[in-house]
Amino acid sequence: MSFDGFVQATRQYAEKEWENIVEGADNDLTPLDEEIIRWAATLDRKHHAVQRALIEHHPEIARLRNRIENLAGYPEDRRLLAWALRPDVVRLMAMRTHRAQLLGHDDYLDFVLKTAGISLTKLEEILEKTLVEYLPRAKELVDKHGLEWQNWFRRLRESFPLEKERNAETLVEPIQEFFNGSDWNRSLTIHMSKKGLAGFARKFPDRSVHVKTHPLTNAVSLKTLIHELSHAGLYLENDPAHPENFLTPPTDEFLATYIEDTVIEKICTQTEKDAIDDVRTLELVRIILSAQFELDLWQRRDIPETCYRMRYERLMPVHDELDWTLDTFRSVDSLLIMFYALGHCARDVLQERKGPEEWGVPDNPAGVRISDYFQPAE
């Protein structure tokens, strides 16, 4: 069946992408991009998963995206790298918008918001309301821990050490129980290394799921692994038989973040939760600022540095406005940062309505409309 071929091709892509990012391989993803496009062309274009494939795996888009992701052929010097990336990132955005328009959308942003089932107005409202609530505490934490934009991730890890290193394997069973899942032991592998990405999860063609994490010596790494295991649960417990059941990246990111917050409430010690709460505050403010800038960028690609400074300086000074090109969420992940933010925002909304014991995984994750989580309580 065409859809089975499409799913298998996307998993083959995920495996080779994992090898590149986690294992340092140099796989050429172009043949798999082309195969995904071939399968997608046989499917009904009304489905968001099919449309996303036709955009993201289009040869020109895929080639440029992979080059940016691998930093292939770019200078090593940070400032020169940022300057060299700038035109390519802007060009990639224009290419995505062009492909989205060919599929009947106003632009790429319009396509993504339709996929997620949320309006631009509602999204901007939620982000700004949450930012105003968390910004004062985030500023206190920035001053307390000596955070700057260019040392953010290193200082965050240093500032919130755990009293005792956590064993990653002990987190699997309680998260599995939260999903009401079957035994994950044969299907889930956790790879731990100080090198490379702090967190990453992918589903392979054999239906196994692999998760990358740093050692759990600080609250940042613990929180990140719980997030990636939330992705893993979504992948292990959902095996799409139809395009309507294919979990798209925006919904995947939203649900993994919402589940992450829920699981932390259930399985972490109070000391861990206190540290994670401060990390969450800082992280939430940063990603909301990034999401707001992302929205600006898709609407005003001609003045990115102005938009970057306007948004990011609400928390602390920007020393180099070209740093916007180096944000890992910028264009490779294509707008996912705002759904990461919305997942955290959903936790706060539900916390006002009911306790964590009533939170759960939706029966059909692929069918989730993110806007439903923010409807007024009945």
C-alpha positions in Angstrom: 0.0 0.0 0.0 1.1 3.5 -0.7 0.8 4.7 2.8 2.8 1.8 4.2 5.6 2.7 1.8 5.4 6.4 2.8 5.6 5.5 6.6 8.5 3.2 6.0 10.4 5.8 3.9 10.0 8.4 6.7 11.4 5.9 9.2 14.3 5.1 7.0 15.0 8.8 6.8 14.7 9.1 10.6 17.3 6.3 11.0 19.8 7.9 8.7 19.2 11.3 10.2 19.9 9.8 13.6 23.2 8.3 12.3 24.2 11.8 11.0 23.3 13.8 14.1 24.1 11.3 16.9 26.7 9.0 15.5 28.6 11.5 13.3 27.9 9.7 10.0 27.7 11.5 6.7 24.7 9.9 5.0 23.4 11.6 1.9 19.7 12.0 2.7 18.8 13.1 -0.8 17.7 9.6 -2.1 15.4 9.2 0.9 14.0 12.7 0.4 13.2 11.7 -3.2 11.6 8.4 -2.1 9.4 10.1 0.4 8.3 12.6 -2.3 7.4 9.7 -4.6 5.3 8.0 -2.0 3.6 11.2 -1.0 2.7 12.0 -4.6 0.5 8.8 -4.6 -1.5 9.9 -1.5 -4.4 12.3 -1.0 -3.0 15.8 -0.6 -5.8 16.8 1.8 -3.8 15.3 4.6 -1.4 17.6 6.4 1.2 14.8 6.7 1.3 14.4 3.0 1.5 18.2 2.4 4.3 18.5 4.9 6.2 15.8 3.1 5.7 17.5 -0.3 7.1 20.7 1.2 9.9 19.5 3.5 11.3 16.8 1.3 11.1 18.8 -2.0 14.6 18.3 -3.4 15.7 22.0 -3.3 14.3 22.5 0.2 15.8 19.3 1.5 19.2 19.9 0.0 19.4 23.4 1.6 17.9 22.3 4.9 20.4 19.4 5.2 23.3 21.7 4.4 22.3 24.1 7.1 21.6 21.3 9.6 25.1 19.7 9.0 26.8 23.1 8.7 28.3 21.7 5.5 30.8 24.1 3.8 30.3 27.0 6.3 33.0 28.8 8.2 33.9 27.5 11.7 34.3 31.0 13.2 31.0 31.9 15.1 30.6 35.4 13.6 31.5 34.3 10.1 29.2 31.3 10.4 26.3 33.5 11.5 26.9 35.9 8.6 27.1 33.0 6.1 24.0 31.3 7.3 21.8 34.5 7.1 21.0 34.4 3.4 20.5 30.7 3.3 18.1 30.7 6.2 16.1 33.5 4.6 16.1 31.7 1.3 14.9 28.4 2.9 12.0 30.3 4.4 11.1 31.8 1.0 11.3 28.3 -0.6 9.0 26.8 2.0 6.4 29.6 1.6 6.5 29.0 -2.2 5.8 25.3 -1.9 3.0 25.9 0.7 1.4 28.4 -1.7 1.4 25.8 -4.5 -0.6 23.6 -2.1 -3.2 26.4 -1.6 -2.0 28.1 1.6 -1.4 31.8 2.0 2.2 31.0 3.1 4.2 28.5 5.1 3.1 29.9 8.4 -0.6 29.6 7.4 0.1 25.9 6.5 1.6 25.1 9.9 -1.1 26.9 11.9 -3.8 25.0 9.9 -1.9 21.7 10.7 -2.0 22.5 14.4 -5.6 23.8 14.4 -4.8 27.2 16.0 -5.2 30.7 14.7 -2.4 33.2 14.6 -4.4 35.6 16.8 -5.0 32.9 19.5 -1.3 31.8 19.4 0.0 35.3 19.8 -2.5 35.9 22.7 -1.4 32.8 24.6 2.3 33.4 24.1 2.2 37.1 25.3 0.0 36.3 28.3 2.3 33.6 29.5 5.4 35.7 28.9 4.1 38.5 31.0 3.4 36.1 33.8 6.8 34.4 33.8 9.1 37.3 32.8 9.7 38.9 36.2 10.8 35.6 37.8 13.0 34.7 34.8 14.8 38.1 35.1 15.6 37.3 38.8 17.0 33.9 37.8 19.1 35.4 35.0 20.7 37.8 37.4 21.1 35.1 40.1 22.9 32.6 37.8 24.8 35.0 35.5 23.0 34.0 32.4 23.8 35.6 29.0 22.5 34.6 25.6 25.8 33.2 24.5 26.4 31.1 27.7 22.8 30.1 28.2 22.9 26.3 27.9 26.2 25.8 29.7 25.3 28.1 32.7 21.8 26.5 32.9 23.4 23.0 33.3 25.9 24.3 35.8 23.3 26.2 37.9 21.0 23.3 38.6 23.0 20.2 39.6 21.2 17.1 41.0 22.2 15.8 44.4 22.7 12.4 42.9 22.9 11.3 39.2 19.7 9.7 38.0 19.6 6.3 36.3 17.8 6.8 33.0 16.4 3.3 32.9 14.4 3.9 36.1 12.4 6.6 34.3 11.1 4.3 31.6 8.6 2.3 33.6 6.6 5.2 35.2 6.4 7.0 31.9 5.3 3.7 30.2 2.6 3.4 32.9 1.4 6.9 32.2 0.8 5.9 28.6 -0.8 2.6 29.8 1.6 1.1 27.4 2.9 -2.4 26.8 6.4 -3.5 27.7 8.8 -1.0 26.0 12.0 -2.9 27.0 12.4 -4.6 23.6 11.6 -1.5 21.5 13.2 1.4 23.4 17.0 2.1 23.5 18.5 5.0 25.5 21.9 6.2 24.3 23.8 8.3 26.9 26.7 10.5 26.0 28.1 13.9 27.1 28.8 14.7 23.4 26.3 16.1 20.9 22.7 17.0 21.3 21.2 17.0 24.8 18.1 15.2 23.6 16.8 13.5 20.4 14.3 10.8 19.6 13.5 8.9 16.4 11.5 5.8 15.3 13.4 3.4 13.0 12.0 1.1 10.3 11.9 -1.9 12.6 9.6 0.2 14.8 12.2 0.5 17.6 12.6 4.0 19.2 16.0 5.4 20.0 16.6 8.3 22.5 19.8 10.3 23.0 20.5 12.0 26.3 23.3 13.5 28.3 24.1 12.0 31.7 21.5 12.9 34.3 23.6 15.0 36.6 21.5 18.2 36.4 17.9 19.2 36.3 18.2 20.3 32.6 19.3 16.9 31.5 16.6 15.2 33.6 13.9 17.4 32.2 15.2 16.9 28.6 15.2 13.1 28.9 11.6 13.1 30.3 10.7 15.2 27.2 12.4 12.8 24.8 10.8 9.7 26.5 7.4 11.5 26.1 8.2 11.6 22.3 9.2 7.9 22.5 5.9 7.0 24.1 4.0 8.8 21.4 6.0 6.9 18.8 5.7 3.5 20.5 2.0 3.7 21.2 0.9 5.1 17.9 1.4 3.2 14.7 -0.5 5.0 11.9 -2.5 2.9 9.5 -3.9 6.0 7.6 -2.6 9.5 6.8 -5.1 10.9 9.3 -3.4 9.1 12.1 0.1 10.3 11.2 1.5 12.4 14.0 2.7 15.7 12.5 5.7 17.5 14.1 3.8 20.4 15.6 1.3 18.2 17.4 4.1 15.8 18.3 6.1 18.6 19.9 3.1 20.1 21.7 2.0 16.8 23.2 5.6 15.7 24.2 6.0 18.9 26.1 2.6 18.7 27.8 3.2 15.1 28.7 6.7 16.0 30.0 5.2 18.5 32.4 2.6 16.0 33.5 5.1 13.2 34.1 7.5 15.5 36.1 4.7 16.2 38.6 4.2 12.4 39.0 7.7 10.9 39.2 10.2 13.5 40.4 11.2 14.2 44.0 10.3 17.6 45.4 13.9 18.7 45.3 14.1 17.8 41.6 10.7 19.5 40.9 11.9 22.7 42.6 15.0 22.8 40.4 13.1 21.8 37.3 10.6 24.5 38.0 13.3 27.2 37.8 14.7 25.6 34.6 11.2 25.5 33.2 10.6 29.2 33.9 13.8 30.2 32.1 13.3 27.8 29.3 9.7 28.9 28.8 10.5 32.6 28.6 13.3 31.9 26.2 11.2 29.8 23.9 8.3 32.2 23.9 10.7 35.0 22.9 12.0 32.7 20.2 8.5 31.8 19.1 7.5 35.5 18.9 10.6 36.3 16.9 9.8 33.3 14.7 6.4 34.8 13.9 7.9 38.1 13.2 10.5 36.5 10.9 7.9 34.7 8.8 6.1 38.0 8.3 9.1 40.4 8.1 12.1 38.5 6.6 13.6 41.8 5.5 14.5 43.0 9.1 15.4 39.9 11.1 18.1 41.6 13.3 15.6 44.4 14.3 13.0 41.8 15.2 15.5 39.7 17.1 16.7 42.5 19.3 13.2 43.8 20.0 12.1 40.4 21.2 15.1 39.0 23.0 16.0 42.2 24.9 12.8 41.9 26.9 14.8 39.4 29.0 18.4 40.7 28.7 20.7 42.5 26.4 21.6 41.1 23.0 25.3 41.5 22.3 25.3 40.2 18.7 22.1 40.5 16.7 23.3 38.1 14.1 23.0 35.3 16.7 19.5 34.7 15.5 20.8 32.6 12.6 22.5 30.2 15.1 19.4 29.3 17.1 18.9 25.5 16.6 15.2 26.0 16.2 15.5 28.6 13.6 14.6 27.0 10.3 15.7 23.4 10.4 12.9 22.6 12.8 10.6 25.1 11.0 8.3 26.7 13.5 8.3 23.8 16.1 9.5 26.1 18.8 6.1 27.7 19.3 4.5 24.4 19.8 7.0 23.5 22.4 6.0 26.7 24.1 2.3 25.9 23.8 2.8 22.5 25.4 4.2 24.2 28.5 1.3 26.8 28.4 -1.2 23.9 28.3 0.1 22.6 31.6 -0.7 25.9 33.3 -4.2 26.0 31.8 -5.0 22.4 33.0 -3.4 23.0 36.4 -6.1 25.7 37.0 -8.9 23.3 36.1 -7.8 19.9 37.5 -5.0 18.1 39.2 -2.2 16.2 37.5 -3.9 12.9 38.3 -6.6 13.8 35.8 -4.2 14.7 33.0 -3.6 12.0 30.4 -2.6 11.1 26.9 -5.3 11.7 24.3 -6.8 8.6 22.6 -5.9 9.8 19.2 -2.8 12.1 19.4 -2.8 12.7 15.7 -6.3 14.1 15.9 -5.5 16.7 18.6 -6.5 20.3 17.9 -4.1 22.3 20.0 -6.6 25.2 20.3 -9.0 22.9 22.3 -6.6 22.9 25.2 -7.1 26.6 25.6 -10.8 26.9 25.3 -12.6 28.5 28.3 -13.6 26.0 31.0 -17.2 24.9 30.9 
